[in-house]
Amino acid sequence: MRRRTFLGTLLTAAIFPPAAVLAQQKPMPVIGFLAGTSPVGYASFREGLGEAGFVEGRNVAIEYRWAEGAFDRLPAMAEDLVRRHVDIIVASGGTLAAAAAKKATDTVPIVFIVGNDPVAGGLVASLAHPGGNLTGLSFLVTDLNTKRFGLLCELVPQARRVGLIVNPRNPVVAERTLHEIGAVASRKGIALILLQAGSVGEIEATFAALAERHAEALLIGNDPFFNSQRERFVRLAARYRLS
């Protein structure tokens, strides 16, 4: 099951009563959807709601807020959803969205989907007992930084100059990624070429810089904005012949 489909099912099971019950209630419940990314790839969220008996516009309303990689907009967006008295906030696209929602309210239920440890990120007290008004899913992808780098080295064993792209708008994740991969690269005698990108234009520019600095392979840091730009990364890597 895709993660957003599962998230849709989870939040309805955890927060909302059955659709048949809600059909007799007024007003229609409202989900506040707060995302650090763009609308691309979120159709499965609505599919998950549908599997639980909820159809947008029929028995549930959704207020969408898309930061599209501009993470500094998330706090204001979260506060706006709280002012609109949504029944629940779904925070997707990274820890920054969940953290913004948490700061905005301690009463509205929040269901998050993040890639790193929600305990270390200060979202919940523990995995077994989250506490407060937050719960959700974590895929712990940031714990795979060194594994991903090791796999890249196996796939391109001749590479001695490897590019690493991180998002400066997500500094906690960027710093952790650089720290972990930098340590492994140093032990392997690999020169790490660090580049930063927080927008579409900056992504384009990083590939030109990688070519100028003769990068032989590329690792893209874990980041929700980068996830929404997967096809762009693939096209650019093919254009510049980077592994």
Buried (B, 14 or more C-beta within 10 A) or exposed (E): EEBBBBBBBBBBEEBBEEBEEBEEEEEEBBBBBBBBBBEEEBEBBBBBBBBBBBEEEEBBBBBBBBBBBBBEBBBEBBBBBBEEEBBBBBBBBBBBBBBBBBEBBEEBBBBBBBBBBBEEBEBBEEEEEBEEBBBBBBEEBBBBBBEBBBEBBEEBEEBEBBBBBBBEBBEBBBEBBBEBBBEBBEEEEBBBBBBBBBBBEBBEBBBEBBBEEEBBBBBBBBBBBBBBBEEBBEEBBEEBEBB
